[in-house]
Amino acid sequence: MFRIGEFSKLTQVSIRMLRYYDETGLLKPAKTDKFTNYRLYATEQIPVSGDTFTIYHDMDYREKDVDMEICAPVTRMGESTNGFVYRNTESVPIMACTMVYGSFENIAGAFFSFANWLQEHNQHKMAGTSRQIVHRGPWNEESSDQYLTEIQVPLMKI
């Protein structure tokens, strides 16, 4: 069993987010010490903890009022409450992926490169809205130069 600080380091998920996941039921500790109230996590919970991602539902780029969904895998479906909705995310058979290193401002360049790739490989077209998985961000990196974001864009063959 790992205390919350140890588990945070292992999974690269901040202590603050782990507490939030506990409160909302997204990722409950395997056990809570009855004397100290320390949250204790099991090794089996590691794959569940670091796979959050964002799905953007807007079909066009927006600076404000972005329709997005934060997704996190859970071990079981719960009851939707207080703005949290449990649902299955649809699988995507063909996905173009790229990794973006550095500041979030670099993400626009990745989409520009993706657009060029699509023009060169015209046997594919976009089949839905993109996903972004931030593997390293402000919660586990001091410098934005160290951020790592995965961009996923669903495709279909034409």
Buried (B, 14 or more C-beta within 10 A) or exposed (E): BBBBEEBBEBBBBBBEBBBEBBEBBBBBBBEEEEEEEBBBBEEEBBEBBBEBBBBBEEEEEEEEEEEBBEBBBBEEEBEEEEEEEEEEEEEBEEBBEBEBEBEBEBBEEBBEEBEEEBEEEEEBEBBBBBBBBBBBBEEBBEEBEEBBBBBBBBBEEE
